[in-house]
Amino acid sequence: MYSTLPEYHSDLNKVSALLTLTSSVKDFAGISSSETTEQDVFLSHASDLHGISQENRANLVVLNGTLLLYVSGKFENFVRLTFEELCTNIADKAERYNYLPKEMRENHVRLTAEVIANPRKYGHGDLGVKSFIKVLSDNLTDEVDLESINTSCLSITSENMRPKIINDLFKRVGINNIWEKISQQAKLQLFLETHDPAKAKKDAEAYLNKLMDIRNNIAHPASSFSWPDSEYIGKSIEFLKVLGEVLAESLAVIEFDLSRRIDEAKANKARQ
C-alpha cells in the first residue's frame, strides 16, 4: 500500500464526518420544538447533534476553509461578469465596431481566435465557435450597427483573479489604471485603515495575493498546510465585498472616460 493512502483516507474521513454534521443540522432544523408531544424527538436530535458537533470540533476548520474557497470563486466570477458587462456597455455606446477603443478591438480579435482554437479549454462547444466566428466576421465587416461582441472571449483567463490578472483584464479595453482608480475609493481606504491611495493600492494587492495563495492551498492542500481560522475568513469575506463594491463604483467613472474617447472617434470620422 502506498504511504500516501492513510493520510488521504484521513482527509476523506474528515469530510465524511463534516457531511454527517451538516446533514444532522439540516434534519434538526426541520424539527418543530413547539409541540409538547415532539419534545422527546427534539431533545433526542439535539443530543445527537451535540455529540456530532463535539466529534467535528477540530474538523470545522476544513468546513470554514471551503467557505473561503467558495467566496473566492464567487469573487472571480463577479469580476469576470462585471468586466463583460463593461464590454457590452462600451459596445452599446460605440454603435460601430471601428469606434471601439483600439485596445479593445485588437484584443477582441486576438482572444476570439484563442477561444476558437481551444474552445473546450474555455468551456465552449462547436455551436459556440460558430457563433464567435459569425460575430467577429460581422464586427470586422463593420457594415451594420454593432449588435454584439464576443464578451466571453474578451474575459478569458487561465489563472486566479490576482491583482495582476485583474489589471491585465481591464487593459484589454484600454483601462490601464484600474487599481489606481480602486484605491482612490473611500470604502477601500476605510477598510484598510489608510487615507493614502498609494498605500491602499499596495495593501489591497497584497491582501488579495495572500488570499489567492490560501485559496490555492485549500484547493490543493499539503500535509503542512495551516487552515485559516474563522476570524481571517470573516475579514476576507468583508474585504472581497468591499473590493467588489469599489470596483463597480470605479467603473461608472471609467465608463464616462471611455465614452469621451468614443465620442472623439466619432467626431474624427465625421470630419473625414
C-alpha positions in Angstrom: 0.0 0.0 0.0 1.3 3.5 -0.8 2.3 5.6 2.1 0.1 8.4 0.8 -3.1 6.4 1.2 -3.6 6.7 5.0 -3.4 10.5 5.0 -5.8 10.6 2.0 -8.2 8.3 3.8 -7.9 10.5 6.9 -8.8 13.6 4.9 -11.8 12.0 3.3 -13.0 10.7 6.7 -12.9 14.3 8.0 -15.1 15.4 5.1 -17.5 12.5 5.6 -17.7 13.5 9.3 -18.5 17.1 8.3 -21.1 15.8 5.9 -22.7 13.9 8.7 -22.7 17.1 10.8 -24.3 19.3 8.1 -26.9 16.5 7.4 -27.7 16.4 11.1 -28.1 20.2 11.2 -30.5 20.0 8.3 -32.6 17.3 9.9 -32.5 19.2 13.2 -33.7 22.4 11.6 -36.8 20.5 10.2 -38.0 19.5 13.7 -40.5 21.7 15.5 -39.9 22.4 19.2 -43.3 24.0 19.7 -45.3 20.7 20.1 -45.1 19.1 23.6 -45.6 15.7 22.1 -42.5 16.3 20.0 -40.2 17.2 22.9 -38.7 13.8 23.1 -37.9 13.8 19.4 -36.5 17.3 19.6 -34.2 16.5 22.6 -33.1 13.3 21.0 -32.0 15.1 17.9 -30.4 17.9 19.9 -28.4 15.3 21.8 -27.3 13.6 18.6 -26.3 17.0 17.1 -24.4 18.0 20.1 -22.4 14.7 20.0 -21.6 15.0 16.3 -20.6 18.6 16.8 -18.1 17.6 19.5 -16.7 14.9 17.3 -16.2 17.5 14.5 -14.9 20.4 16.5 -11.4 20.0 15.1 -12.7 19.3 11.6 -14.6 22.6 11.4 -11.5 24.4 10.1 -11.9 22.3 6.9 -15.6 23.4 6.5 -14.6 27.0 7.1 -11.8 26.7 4.6 -14.2 25.5 1.9 -16.3 28.7 2.6 -13.2 30.7 1.7 -12.7 28.6 -1.4 -16.3 29.3 -2.4 -16.3 33.0 -1.9 -13.0 33.3 -3.7 -14.6 31.6 -6.7 -17.7 33.9 -6.5 -15.4 36.9 -6.5 -13.5 35.7 -9.5 -16.8 35.1 -11.3 -18.1 38.5 -10.3 -15.0 40.2 -11.7 -15.4 38.3 -15.0 -19.1 39.1 -15.4 -18.6 42.7 -14.4 -15.9 43.1 -17.0 -18.2 41.5 -19.6 -21.0 43.9 -18.7 -18.5 46.8 -19.1 -17.6 45.5 -22.5 -21.3 45.4 -23.5 -21.8 48.9 -22.3 -18.8 50.2 -24.3 -20.1 48.4 -27.4 -23.6 49.9 -26.9 -22.1 53.4 -26.7 -19.8 52.9 -29.7 -22.6 51.7 -32.0 -20.0 50.8 -34.7 -17.0 48.4 -34.3 -14.4 50.9 -35.5 -15.4 53.3 -32.8 -14.4 50.9 -30.0 -11.1 51.7 -28.2 -8.2 50.4 -30.3 -7.0 48.1 -27.5 -10.5 46.5 -27.3 -10.6 45.9 -31.0 -7.2 44.3 -31.1 -7.8 42.1 -28.1 -11.2 41.1 -29.3 -9.7 39.6 -32.4 -6.8 38.0 -30.6 -8.8 36.4 -27.8 -11.7 35.3 -30.1 -9.0 33.5 -32.1 -7.7 31.9 -28.9 -11.1 30.6 -27.9 -11.8 29.3 -31.5 -8.5 27.5 -31.4 -9.1 26.0 -28.0 -12.9 26.0 -27.4 -13.1 23.2 -24.8 -10.3 24.7 -22.8 -12.7 27.7 -22.1 -15.9 25.6 -21.8 -17.3 26.1 -25.3 -18.5 23.6 -27.9 -18.9 23.7 -31.7 -22.0 25.9 -31.6 -20.2 28.5 -29.5 -17.3 28.5 -32.0 -19.7 29.1 -34.9 -21.3 32.0 -33.0 -18.0 33.6 -32.2 -16.8 33.4 -35.8 -20.1 35.0 -37.1 -19.9 37.8 -34.5 -16.3 38.5 -35.3 -17.0 38.5 -39.0 -19.8 40.9 -38.7 -17.7 43.1 -36.5 -14.8 43.3 -38.9 -17.0 44.0 -41.8 -18.4 46.9 -39.9 -21.2 47.5 -42.4 -24.0 47.5 -39.9 -24.7 48.8 -36.5 -22.8 47.0 -33.7 -25.2 44.5 -32.2 -22.8 42.3 -30.2 -19.2 41.4 -29.5 -17.6 38.3 -28.0 -17.5 39.4 -24.4 -16.9 35.9 -23.1 -13.8 35.8 -25.3 -12.5 39.1 -24.0 -12.8 37.9 -20.4 -11.0 34.6 -20.7 -8.3 33.9 -18.0 -6.4 30.8 -17.1 -5.2 32.0 -13.6 -6.8 33.2 -10.4 -8.0 36.8 -10.2 -4.9 38.1 -8.6 -4.2 41.9 -8.9 -2.0 41.4 -12.0 -4.7 39.4 -13.7 -7.4 41.9 -12.9 -5.1 44.7 -14.2 -4.3 42.8 -17.4 -8.1 42.1 -17.9 -9.1 45.7 -17.9 -6.1 46.7 -20.0 -7.8 44.7 -22.8 -10.3 47.5 -23.2 -7.9 50.4 -22.7 -8.1 50.8 -18.9 -4.5 51.0 -17.7 -5.1 52.2 -14.2 -7.8 50.1 -12.6 -6.0 49.6 -9.3 -5.3 53.3 -9.1 -9.0 54.0 -9.5 -10.0 51.4 -7.0 -7.5 52.6 -4.4 -9.0 56.1 -4.5 -12.3 54.9 -3.2 -13.1 55.8 0.4 -14.7 52.5 1.2 -11.5 50.6 0.4 -9.3 53.1 2.3 -11.6 52.8 5.3 -11.4 49.0 5.3 -7.6 49.1 5.0 -7.4 52.0 7.6 -5.5 54.4 5.4 -6.1 57.7 3.7 -3.2 57.2 1.3 -4.3 55.9 -2.1 -0.8 54.5 -2.8 -0.8 52.6 0.4 -4.4 51.4 -0.1 -3.3 50.0 -3.5 -0.3 48.3 -2.1 -2.2 46.8 0.8 -5.2 45.7 -1.3 -3.0 44.0 -3.8 -1.0 42.3 -1.0 -4.2 41.1 0.7 -5.7 39.7 -2.5 -2.5 37.9 -3.4 -2.3 36.3 0.0 -5.9 35.3 -0.2 -5.4 33.6 -3.5 -2.4 31.8 -2.1 -4.5 30.4 0.7 -7.3 29.7 -1.7 -5.0 27.5 -3.8 -3.6 25.8 -0.7 -7.2 24.9 0.3 -7.9 23.6 -3.2 -4.7 21.6 -3.2 -3.9 21.1 0.5 -0.5 19.7 1.5 0.1 17.9 4.8 1.9 21.0 6.2 -0.9 23.4 5.3 -2.3 25.5 8.1 -6.1 26.1 7.7 -7.2 29.7 8.1 -9.3 30.5 11.2 -12.8 31.9 11.2 -11.6 35.4 12.0 -9.4 35.6 8.9 -12.2 34.1 6.7 -14.7 36.6 8.1 -12.3 39.5 7.3 -11.6 38.1 3.9 -15.3 38.0 3.1 -15.7 41.6 4.1 -12.6 42.5 2.0 -14.0 40.8 -1.1 -17.3 42.5 -0.6 -15.7 46.0 -0.3 -13.4 45.2 -3.3 -16.4 44.3 -5.4 -18.2 47.4 -4.5 -15.4 49.8 -5.2 -14.6 48.1 -8.5 -18.2 48.6 -9.6 -18.3 52.2 -8.4 -14.9 52.9 -10.2 -16.2 51.5 -13.5 -19.0 54.1 -13.5 -16.4 56.9 -13.7 -14.2 54.9 -16.1 -17.2 54.4 -18.5 -17.5 58.1 -18.7 -13.9 58.4 -19.8 -14.3 55.7 -22.4 -17.5 57.3 -23.7 -15.5 60.5 -24.2 -12.9 58.6 -26.3 -15.6 57.0 -28.4 -17.3 60.4 -29.0 -13.9 61.8 -30.2 -13.5 58.8 -32.6 -17.0 59.5 -34.0 -16.2 63.2 -34.4 -12.9 62.5 -36.2 -14.7 60.1 -38.5 -17.3 62.8 -39.3 -14.7 65.3 -40.2 -13.0 63.0 -42.7 
